[in-house]
Amino acid sequence: MMVIGITGGIGSGKSIVCTLFQSFGVPVYEADVEAKKMYDLPVVISEVKNAFGEKYFSASGELDRKKFAEFVFNDEAALKKINSIIHPHVKKNFRDWKKLHNESPYVLKEAAILFESGTDKGCDKIITVTAPAALRIQRVLERDKRSKAQIEKIIQKQWSDEEKIKRSDFVIVNDETKLVLPQVLRIHEMLLKQNDKSIQELG
């Protein structure tokens, strides 16, 4: 089974693309969603307290996620530290999840910071979803309770589309002028053929 990484900057439309792959029966692991769940684990709560103290926790012991997220987003050292805590747990969670889908020709691993986190090294192929910056900003403004300045700051911290494309095997353009479904279908068929070829070579 192949592991296909899928990434793209905020507002690029990764979720829509992943939904289309799922319609073809492809299992999708949402690394960013799973990473947020890690903060509910007692071991992670303990590690966060040891690394950052208890000032981001309520009297009942619950993490103030919004306050903590604002802190680490604006502190490079803190961001690296929390990533070093969370990523090993996500990595293990993905290994366990992958075992549930052994019969699939390939699975998708979606992550906004696939390259930035080094997660791309565990993928057989990479798909990058792209869209113009102005369109991405507009999408996020309509979707989230974020200001334009906040969105632009997130974009600045993520790798550019050009950097991602250089390291990717496939690119899906989601600029609302090109149809996305045919692009997804083409990549899906290519990956199935590649998987069949690998099986034949093993046989």
Disulfide bonds with the S-S distance in Angstrom:
none
